[in-house]
């Protein structure tokens, strides 16, 4: 079963309101928190793109199967028509 698309709430907050454990609670930790949040958002976007690509591939595979079935049917009909034409020419 394929994962489903998840929409980000845009809050940028991780579990329990933060991605990193705070020790000094200074500007560097604020910057690290922001950077990890941006990475998390990018990873979420990549995940959603991968899910969309998987869905598109499934749709295209179904379409290819339909085309293949129609081609096989047409091949059989042409074979029968050629056999009839061959019999008429005898």
N, C-alpha and C positions, 0 to 999 in steps of 0.2 A: 504494500500500500504506500502510495506517494505521500510525502509530507505536504501539508497545506500551507498556503501563503499566510504569513503573519504580518499584520500592519503594526509598525512602531508607533507608540503614542507620542513620540517626539520629545519626551521629557528629558531624555539623556541620562536618566537615573537608572543605575543598576539595581541589583538585589539589595534590599533594605536601604535604598537611597544612595548607594555608592558602589563603585567597582573595586576600589582599593581600600585596604585597611589604613586608617589614619593613625599616624604616630605623632608627628609634629604639628599637623594642621596648619601648614604654611602654604605659601604661594606655589612652591614646587609640587606639593601634593595636589593643589587645585589644578595645576597644569597637567599633571599626570592623569588625574581624574577626567579632565576634559579630553585628553588624547585617547584614553581608553574608551571613553564614550563615543568618540568619532570612529574609532576602529570597530566598535560594536555595531554602530549604524552601518558602516560599510559592509561588514560581514553579513548583516541582515539583508542589505540590498543585494549582495551577491547570492545569498540563499534564495531570495525571491526570484532573481533572474534565472537561477538554476532550475527552480520549480517551474517557471514559465517555459523554459527551454524543454524540459522534460514533457510538459503537457503538449507543446507544439510537436515534438517528435512522435508522441503517441498518436496525435491527430494525423500526421503525415504518414505514419506506418499504416494506419487504418485505410487512408486514401490509396496508398500503394497496393494494399491487399485487394481493394475493390478494383483497381485498374488491372491487377494481375488476373483476377477472376474473369473480368470482361475480356481480356486478351486471350485467355485460355478458351473461353466460350467461342470467341470469334475464330480462333485457330481451328477448332473442331468444325464449325460451320463451313469454313473455307475448304477444309479437307473433304467434307461431304460434297460440297459443290464441285470441287475438282474431280472427285470420283464420278459424279453424275456426268460431267462434261466428257470425261475420258470414256465412259460407257456409251455416250451418244456418238462419239467419233469412231467407234468400232464398226 
